[in-house]
Amino acid sequence: MNGGPGMPVTAAPGAPRLADAVGEEPVGRILTENAGRAFGVECR
């Protein structure tokens, strides 16, 4: 845990409530595709 607990600890607990509100598909995109793009950028 060099950089902290990360996404599973911060986002996962709220995922079921969010999925109840907006649906499973958008939540999956938010937590996987969008996060992957955000954390996959190369820092200069």
PDBQT receptor file of N, H, CA, C and O in Angstrom, charges set to zero:
ATOM      1  N   MET A   1       0.823  -1.185   0.000  1.00  0.00    +0.000 N 
ATOM      2  CA  MET A   1       0.000   0.000   0.000  1.00  0.00    +0.000 C 
ATOM      3  C   MET A   1       0.871   1.253   0.000  1.00  0.00    +0.000 C 
ATOM      4  O   MET A   1       0.720   2.140   0.841  1.00  0.00    +0.000 OA
ATOM      5  N   ASN A   2       1.760   1.299  -0.940  1.00  0.00    +0.000 N 
ATOM      6  H   ASN A   2       1.883   0.578  -1.622  1.00  0.00    +0.000 HD
ATOM      7  CA  ASN A   2       2.677   2.424  -1.021  1.00  0.00    +0.000 C 
ATOM      8  C   ASN A   2       1.966   3.745  -1.283  1.00  0.00    +0.000 C 
ATOM      9  O   ASN A   2       2.332   4.771  -0.710  1.00  0.00    +0.000 OA
ATOM     10  N   GLY A   3       0.953   3.725  -2.144  1.00  0.00    +0.000 N 
ATOM     11  H   GLY A   3       0.656   2.891  -2.609  1.00  0.00    +0.000 HD
ATOM     12  CA  GLY A   3       0.260   4.949  -2.504  1.00  0.00    +0.000 C 
ATOM     13  C   GLY A   3      -1.098   5.085  -1.845  1.00  0.00    +0.000 C 
ATOM     14  O   GLY A   3      -1.855   5.986  -2.206  1.00  0.00    +0.000 OA
ATOM     15  N   GLY A   4      -1.430   4.241  -0.910  1.00  0.00    +0.000 N 
ATOM     16  H   GLY A   4      -0.815   3.509  -0.617  1.00  0.00    +0.000 HD
ATOM     17  CA  GLY A   4      -2.732   4.276  -0.263  1.00  0.00    +0.000 C 
ATOM     18  C   GLY A   4      -3.574   3.083  -0.683  1.00  0.00    +0.000 C 
ATOM     19  O   GLY A   4      -3.111   2.243  -1.456  1.00  0.00    +0.000 OA
ATOM     20  N   PRO A   5      -4.801   2.993  -0.190  1.00  0.00    +0.000 N 
ATOM     21  CA  PRO A   5      -5.635   1.822  -0.433  1.00  0.00    +0.000 C 
ATOM     22  C   PRO A   5      -6.172   1.725  -1.859  1.00  0.00    +0.000 C 
ATOM     23  O   PRO A   5      -6.457   0.622  -2.324  1.00  0.00    +0.000 OA
ATOM     24  N   GLY A   6      -6.317   2.831  -2.555  1.00  0.00    +0.000 N 
ATOM     25  H   GLY A   6      -6.086   3.728  -2.177  1.00  0.00    +0.000 HD
ATOM     26  CA  GLY A   6      -6.731   2.797  -3.953  1.00  0.00    +0.000 C 
ATOM     27  C   GLY A   6      -8.231   2.740  -4.168  1.00  0.00    +0.000 C 
ATOM     28  O   GLY A   6      -9.024   2.886  -3.238  1.00  0.00    +0.000 OA
ATOM     29  N   MET A   7      -8.594   2.521  -5.425  1.00  0.00    +0.000 N 
ATOM     30  H   MET A   7      -7.949   2.402  -6.180  1.00  0.00    +0.000 HD
ATOM     31  CA  MET A   7      -9.993   2.553  -5.862  1.00  0.00    +0.000 C 
ATOM     32  C   MET A   7     -10.888   1.524  -5.169  1.00  0.00    +0.000 C 
ATOM     33  O   MET A   7     -12.009   1.869  -4.796  1.00  0.00    +0.000 OA
ATOM     34  N   PRO A   8     -10.447   0.280  -4.979  1.00  0.00    +0.000 N 
ATOM     35  CA  PRO A   8     -11.370  -0.686  -4.370  1.00  0.00    +0.000 C 
ATOM     36  C   PRO A   8     -11.894  -0.240  -3.002  1.00  0.00    +0.000 C 
ATOM     37  O   PRO A   8     -13.050  -0.496  -2.664  1.00  0.00    +0.000 OA
ATOM     38  N   VAL A   9     -11.062   0.411  -2.236  1.00  0.00    +0.000 N 
ATOM     39  H   VAL A   9     -10.123   0.618  -2.510  1.00  0.00    +0.000 HD
ATOM     40  CA  VAL A   9     -11.482   0.832  -0.904  1.00  0.00    +0.000 C 
ATOM     41  C   VAL A   9     -12.327   2.100  -0.964  1.00  0.00    +0.000 C 
ATOM     42  O   VAL A   9     -13.261   2.265  -0.180  1.00  0.00    +0.000 OA
ATOM     43  N   THR A  10     -11.999   2.988  -1.889  1.00  0.00    +0.000 N 
ATOM     44  H   THR A  10     -11.239   2.854  -2.525  1.00  0.00    +0.000 HD
ATOM     45  CA  THR A  10     -12.707   4.262  -1.932  1.00  0.00    +0.000 C 
ATOM     46  C   THR A  10     -14.001   4.217  -2.725  1.00  0.00    +0.000 C 
ATOM     47  O   THR A  10     -14.968   4.879  -2.348  1.00  0.00    +0.000 OA
ATOM     48  N   ALA A  11     -14.051   3.461  -3.809  1.00  0.00    +0.000 N 
ATOM     49  H   ALA A  11     -13.266   2.923  -4.115  1.00  0.00    +0.000 HD
ATOM     50  CA  ALA A  11     -15.234   3.474  -4.683  1.00  0.00    +0.000 C 
ATOM     51  C   ALA A  11     -16.167   2.284  -4.476  1.00  0.00    +0.000 C 
ATOM     52  O   ALA A  11     -17.383   2.431  -4.601  1.00  0.00    +0.000 OA
ATOM     53  N   ALA A  12     -15.629   1.127  -4.165  1.00  0.00    +0.000 N 
ATOM     54  H   ALA A  12     -14.641   1.008  -4.063  1.00  0.00    +0.000 HD
ATOM     55  CA  ALA A  12     -16.439  -0.093  -4.098  1.00  0.00    +0.000 C 
ATOM     56  C   ALA A  12     -17.572  -0.040  -3.082  1.00  0.00    +0.000 C 
ATOM     57  O   ALA A  12     -18.653  -0.546  -3.384  1.00  0.00    +0.000 OA
ATOM     58  N   PRO A  13     -17.397   0.538  -1.901  1.00  0.00    +0.000 N 
ATOM     59  CA  PRO A  13     -18.506   0.539  -0.952  1.00  0.00    +0.000 C 
ATOM     60  C   PRO A  13     -19.750   1.280  -1.450  1.00  0.00    +0.000 C 
ATOM     61  O   PRO A  13     -20.864   0.921  -1.069  1.00  0.00    +0.000 OA
ATOM     62  N   GLY A  14     -19.588   2.287  -2.277  1.00  0.00    +0.000 N 
ATOM     63  H   GLY A  14     -18.683   2.579  -2.586  1.00  0.00    +0.000 HD
ATOM     64  CA  GLY A  14     -20.738   3.042  -2.778  1.00  0.00    +0.000 C 
ATOM     65  C   GLY A  14     -21.320   2.495  -4.062  1.00  0.00    +0.000 C 
ATOM     66  O   GLY A  14     -22.381   2.945  -4.495  1.00  0.00    +0.000 OA
ATOM     67  N   ALA A  15     -20.653   1.534  -4.683  1.00  0.00    +0.000 N 
ATOM     68  H   ALA A  15     -19.792   1.168  -4.331  1.00  0.00    +0.000 HD
ATOM     69  CA  ALA A  15     -21.091   1.011  -5.974  1.00  0.00    +0.000 C 
ATOM     70  C   ALA A  15     -22.493   0.404  -5.949  1.00  0.00    +0.000 C 
ATOM     71  O   ALA A  15     -23.267   0.678  -6.866  1.00  0.00    +0.000 OA
ATOM     72  N   PRO A  16     -22.864  -0.400  -4.961  1.00  0.00    +0.000 N 
ATOM     73  CA  PRO A  16     -24.217  -0.970  -4.971  1.00  0.00    +0.000 C 
ATOM     74  C   PRO A  16     -25.315   0.094  -4.904  1.00  0.00    +0.000 C 
ATOM     75  O   PRO A  16     -26.329  -0.016  -5.594  1.00  0.00    +0.000 OA
ATOM     76  N   ARG A  17     -25.121   1.102  -4.094  1.00  0.00    +0.000 N 
ATOM     77  H   ARG A  17     -24.298   1.192  -3.534  1.00  0.00    +0.000 HD
ATOM     78  CA  ARG A  17     -26.127   2.176  -4.008  1.00  0.00    +0.000 C 
ATOM     79  C   ARG A  17     -26.210   2.944  -5.312  1.00  0.00    +0.000 C 
ATOM     80  O   ARG A  17     -27.300   3.288  -5.769  1.00  0.00    +0.000 OA
ATOM     81  N   LEU A  18     -25.068   3.212  -5.907  1.00  0.00    +0.000 N 
ATOM     82  H   LEU A  18     -24.182   2.932  -5.536  1.00  0.00    +0.000 HD
ATOM     83  CA  LEU A  18     -25.048   3.909  -7.184  1.00  0.00    +0.000 C 
ATOM     84  C   LEU A  18     -25.709   3.066  -8.263  1.00  0.00    +0.000 C 
ATOM     85  O   LEU A  18     -26.457   3.596  -9.084  1.00  0.00    +0.000 OA
ATOM     86  N   ALA A  19     -25.448   1.765  -8.277  1.00  0.00    +0.000 N 
ATOM     87  H   ALA A  19     -24.840   1.335  -7.609  1.00  0.00    +0.000 HD
ATOM     88  CA  ALA A  19     -26.060   0.866  -9.253  1.00  0.00    +0.000 C 
ATOM     89  C   ALA A  19     -27.576   0.822  -9.085  1.00  0.00    +0.000 C 
ATOM     90  O   ALA A  19     -28.305   0.738 -10.074  1.00  0.00    +0.000 OA
ATOM     91  N   ASP A  20     -28.053   0.879  -7.854  1.00  0.00    +0.000 N 
ATOM     92  H   ASP A  20     -27.462   0.947  -7.051  1.00  0.00    +0.000 HD
ATOM     93  CA  ASP A  20     -29.499   0.925  -7.625  1.00  0.00    +0.000 C 
ATOM     94  C   ASP A  20     -30.108   2.188  -8.218  1.00  0.00    +0.000 C 
ATOM     95  O   ASP A  20     -31.241   2.176  -8.700  1.00  0.00    +0.000 OA
ATOM     96  N   ALA A  21     -29.349   3.274  -8.180  1.00  0.00    +0.000 N 
ATOM     97  H   ALA A  21     -28.428   3.284  -7.789  1.00  0.00    +0.000 HD
ATOM     98  CA  ALA A  21     -29.861   4.556  -8.656  1.00  0.00    +0.000 C 
ATOM     99  C   ALA A  21     -29.777   4.702 -10.176  1.00  0.00    +0.000 C 
ATOM    100  O   ALA A  21     -30.719   5.199 -10.794  1.00  0.00    +0.000 OA
ATOM    101  N   VAL A  22     -28.678   4.284 -10.784  1.00  0.00    +0.000 N 
ATOM    102  H   VAL A  22     -27.913   3.881 -10.282  1.00  0.00    +0.000 HD
ATOM    103  CA  VAL A  22     -28.491   4.542 -12.218  1.00  0.00    +0.000 C 
ATOM    104  C   VAL A  22     -28.365   3.291 -13.074  1.00  0.00    +0.000 C 
ATOM    105  O   VAL A  22     -28.414   3.385 -14.300  1.00  0.00    +0.000 OA
ATOM    106  N   GLY A  23     -28.206   2.134 -12.469  1.00  0.00    +0.000 N 
ATOM    107  H   GLY A  23     -28.166   2.057 -11.472  1.00  0.00    +0.000 HD
ATOM    108  CA  GLY A  23     -28.066   0.886 -13.215  1.00  0.00    +0.000 C 
ATOM    109  C   GLY A  23     -26.648   0.343 -13.176  1.00  0.00    +0.000 C 
ATOM    110  O   GLY A  23     -25.689   1.064 -12.902  1.00  0.00    +0.000 OA
ATOM    111  N   GLU A  24     -26.545  -0.943 -13.456  1.00  0.00    +0.000 N 
ATOM    112  H   GLU A  24     -27.325  -1.528 -13.679  1.00  0.00    +0.000 HD
ATOM    113  CA  GLU A  24     -25.252  -1.631 -13.390  1.00  0.00    +0.000 C 
ATOM    114  C   GLU A  24     -24.289  -1.176 -14.494  1.00  0.00    +0.000 C 
ATOM    115  O   GLU A  24     -23.099  -0.988 -14.241  1.00  0.00    +0.000 OA
ATOM    116  N   GLU A  25     -24.798  -1.004 -15.704  1.00  0.00    +0.000 N 
ATOM    117  H   GLU A  25     -25.765  -1.157 -15.910  1.00  0.00    +0.000 HD
ATOM    118  CA  GLU A  25     -23.931  -0.703 -16.842  1.00  0.00    +0.000 C 
ATOM    119  C   GLU A  25     -23.167   0.608 -16.679  1.00  0.00    +0.000 C 
ATOM    120  O   GLU A  25     -21.952   0.617 -16.876  1.00  0.00    +0.000 OA
ATOM    121  N   PRO A  26     -23.824   1.717 -16.326  1.00  0.00    +0.000 N 
ATOM    122  CA  PRO A  26     -23.057   2.952 -16.134  1.00  0.00    +0.000 C 
ATOM    123  C   PRO A  26     -22.038   2.855 -14.999  1.00  0.00    +0.000 C 
ATOM    124  O   PRO A  26     -20.942   3.408 -15.094  1.00  0.00    +0.000 OA
ATOM    125  N   VAL A  27     -22.398   2.163 -13.943  1.00  0.00    +0.000 N 
ATOM    126  H   VAL A  27     -23.289   1.714 -13.866  1.00  0.00    +0.000 HD
ATOM    127  CA  VAL A  27     -21.472   2.021 -12.813  1.00  0.00    +0.000 C 
ATOM    128  C   VAL A  27     -20.251   1.215 -13.242  1.00  0.00    +0.000 C 
ATOM    129  O   VAL A  27     -19.126   1.551 -12.872  1.00  0.00    +0.000 OA
ATOM    130  N   GLY A  28     -20.460   0.173 -14.005  1.00  0.00    +0.000 N 
ATOM    131  H   GLY A  28     -21.373  -0.100 -14.306  1.00  0.00    +0.000 HD
ATOM    132  CA  GLY A  28     -19.334  -0.613 -14.516  1.00  0.00    +0.000 C 
ATOM    133  C   GLY A  28     -18.410   0.228 -15.372  1.00  0.00    +0.000 C 
ATOM    134  O   GLY A  28     -17.188   0.116 -15.271  1.00  0.00    +0.000 OA
ATOM    135  N   ARG A  29     -18.988   1.071 -16.214  1.00  0.00    +0.000 N 
ATOM    136  H   ARG A  29     -19.981   1.162 -16.296  1.00  0.00    +0.000 HD
ATOM    137  CA  ARG A  29     -18.157   1.951 -17.053  1.00  0.00    +0.000 C 
ATOM    138  C   ARG A  29     -17.405   2.952 -16.201  1.00  0.00    +0.000 C 
ATOM    139  O   ARG A  29     -16.226   3.208 -16.446  1.00  0.00    +0.000 OA
ATOM    140  N   ILE A  30     -18.061   3.520 -15.211  1.00  0.00    +0.000 N 
ATOM    141  H   ILE A  30     -19.018   3.312 -15.012  1.00  0.00    +0.000 HD
ATOM    142  CA  ILE A  30     -17.411   4.510 -14.349  1.00  0.00    +0.000 C 
ATOM    143  C   ILE A  30     -16.226   3.891 -13.609  1.00  0.00    +0.000 C 
ATOM    144  O   ILE A  30     -15.143   4.474 -13.559  1.00  0.00    +0.000 OA
ATOM    145  N   LEU A  31     -16.437   2.714 -13.040  1.00  0.00    +0.000 N 
ATOM    146  H   LEU A  31     -17.317   2.240 -13.081  1.00  0.00    +0.000 HD
ATOM    147  CA  LEU A  31     -15.414   2.103 -12.194  1.00  0.00    +0.000 C 
ATOM    148  C   LEU A  31     -14.329   1.363 -12.959  1.00  0.00    +0.000 C 
ATOM    149  O   LEU A  31     -13.272   1.078 -12.396  1.00  0.00    +0.000 OA
ATOM    150  N   THR A  32     -14.563   1.044 -14.236  1.00  0.00    +0.000 N 
ATOM    151  H   THR A  32     -15.421   1.276 -14.694  1.00  0.00    +0.000 HD
ATOM    152  CA  THR A  32     -13.546   0.307 -14.978  1.00  0.00    +0.000 C 
ATOM    153  C   THR A  32     -13.009   1.114 -16.155  1.00  0.00    +0.000 C 
ATOM    154  O   THR A  32     -11.830   1.466 -16.176  1.00  0.00    +0.000 OA
ATOM    155  N   GLU A  33     -13.860   1.407 -17.130  1.00  0.00    +0.000 N 
ATOM    156  H   GLU A  33     -14.817   1.121 -17.113  1.00  0.00    +0.000 HD
ATOM    157  CA  GLU A  33     -13.383   2.088 -18.336  1.00  0.00    +0.000 C 
ATOM    158  C   GLU A  33     -12.879   3.495 -18.039  1.00  0.00    +0.000 C 
ATOM    159  O   GLU A  33     -11.759   3.845 -18.411  1.00  0.00    +0.000 OA
ATOM    160  N   ASN A  34     -13.682   4.288 -17.383  1.00  0.00    +0.000 N 
ATOM    161  H   ASN A  34     -14.592   4.003 -17.081  1.00  0.00    +0.000 HD
ATOM    162  CA  ASN A  34     -13.283   5.669 -17.098  1.00  0.00    +0.000 C 
ATOM    163  C   ASN A  34     -12.074   5.713 -16.176  1.00  0.00    +0.000 C 
ATOM    164  O   ASN A  34     -11.145   6.489 -16.399  1.00  0.00    +0.000 OA
ATOM    165  N   ALA A  35     -12.086   4.884 -15.144  1.00  0.00    +0.000 N 
ATOM    166  H   ALA A  35     -12.841   4.253 -14.962  1.00  0.00    +0.000 HD
ATOM    167  CA  ALA A  35     -10.950   4.855 -14.222  1.00  0.00    +0.000 C 
ATOM    168  C   ALA A  35      -9.693   4.368 -14.932  1.00  0.00    +0.000 C 
ATOM    169  O   ALA A  35      -8.600   4.875 -14.678  1.00  0.00    +0.000 OA
ATOM    170  N   GLY A  36      -9.841   3.395 -15.814  1.00  0.00    +0.000 N 
ATOM    171  H   GLY A  36     -10.729   2.984 -16.020  1.00  0.00    +0.000 HD
ATOM    172  CA  GLY A  36      -8.690   2.897 -16.562  1.00  0.00    +0.000 C 
ATOM    173  C   GLY A  36      -8.070   3.967 -17.429  1.00  0.00    +0.000 C 
ATOM    174  O   GLY A  36      -6.847   4.081 -17.511  1.00  0.00    +0.000 OA
ATOM    175  N   ARG A  37      -8.918   4.757 -18.081  1.00  0.00    +0.000 N 
ATOM    176  H   ARG A  37      -9.912   4.664 -18.014  1.00  0.00    +0.000 HD
ATOM    177  CA  ARG A  37      -8.395   5.857 -18.898  1.00  0.00    +0.000 C 
ATOM    178  C   ARG A  37      -7.745   6.919 -18.020  1.00  0.00    +0.000 C 
ATOM    179  O   ARG A  37      -6.688   7.447 -18.365  1.00  0.00    +0.000 OA
ATOM    180  N   ALA A  38      -8.362   7.230 -16.905  1.00  0.00    +0.000 N 
ATOM    181  H   ALA A  38      -9.221   6.800 -16.625  1.00  0.00    +0.000 HD
ATOM    182  CA  ALA A  38      -7.830   8.280 -16.031  1.00  0.00    +0.000 C 
ATOM    183  C   ALA A  38      -6.476   7.893 -15.450  1.00  0.00    +0.000 C 
ATOM    184  O   ALA A  38      -5.564   8.718 -15.391  1.00  0.00    +0.000 OA
ATOM    185  N   PHE A  39      -6.344   6.650 -15.023  1.00  0.00    +0.000 N 
ATOM    186  H   PHE A  39      -7.085   5.980 -15.071  1.00  0.00    +0.000 HD
ATOM    187  CA  PHE A  39      -5.096   6.217 -14.397  1.00  0.00    +0.000 C 
ATOM    188  C   PHE A  39      -4.087   5.689 -15.394  1.00  0.00    +0.000 C 
ATOM    189  O   PHE A  39      -2.953   5.385 -15.024  1.00  0.00    +0.000 OA
ATOM    190  N   GLY A  40      -4.479   5.574 -16.656  1.00  0.00    +0.000 N 
ATOM    191  H   GLY A  40      -5.400   5.821 -16.957  1.00  0.00    +0.000 HD
ATOM    192  CA  GLY A  40      -3.585   5.068 -17.678  1.00  0.00    +0.000 C 
ATOM    193  C   GLY A  40      -2.830   6.142 -18.421  1.00  0.00    +0.000 C 
ATOM    194  O   GLY A  40      -2.061   5.840 -19.334  1.00  0.00    +0.000 OA
ATOM    195  N   VAL A  41      -3.034   7.391 -18.049  1.00  0.00    +0.000 N 
ATOM    196  H   VAL A  41      -3.659   7.636 -17.307  1.00  0.00    +0.000 HD
ATOM    197  CA  VAL A  41      -2.334   8.478 -18.744  1.00  0.00    +0.000 C 
ATOM    198  C   VAL A  41      -0.875   8.526 -18.303  1.00  0.00    +0.000 C 
ATOM    199  O   VAL A  41      -0.528   8.168 -17.178  1.00  0.00    +0.000 OA
ATOM    200  N   GLU A  42      -0.055   8.971 -19.208  1.00  0.00    +0.000 N 
ATOM    201  H   GLU A  42      -0.337   9.262 -20.122  1.00  0.00    +0.000 HD
ATOM    202  CA  GLU A  42       1.361   9.093 -18.897  1.00  0.00    +0.000 C 
ATOM    203  C   GLU A  42       1.629  10.471 -18.297  1.00  0.00    +0.000 C 
ATOM    204  O   GLU A  42       1.304  11.493 -18.901  1.00  0.00    +0.000 OA
ATOM    205  N   CYS A  43       2.210  10.488 -17.135  1.00  0.00    +0.000 N 
ATOM    206  H   CYS A  43       2.474   9.658 -16.645  1.00  0.00    +0.000 HD
ATOM    207  CA  CYS A  43       2.549  11.759 -16.473  1.00  0.00    +0.000 C 
ATOM    208  C   CYS A  43       3.889  12.252 -16.997  1.00  0.00    +0.000 C 
ATOM    209  O   CYS A  43       4.817  11.473 -17.212  1.00  0.00    +0.000 OA
ATOM    210  N   ARG A  44       3.966  13.543 -17.195  1.00  0.00    +0.000 N 
ATOM    211  H   ARG A  44       3.212  14.176 -17.021  1.00  0.00    +0.000 HD
ATOM    212  CA  ARG A  44       5.225  14.118 -17.693  1.00  0.00    +0.000 C 
ATOM    213  C   ARG A  44       6.016  14.701 -16.574  1.00  0.00    +0.000 C 
ATOM    214  O   ARG A  44       7.104  15.230 -16.797  1.00  0.00    +0.000 OA
TER     215      ARG A  44
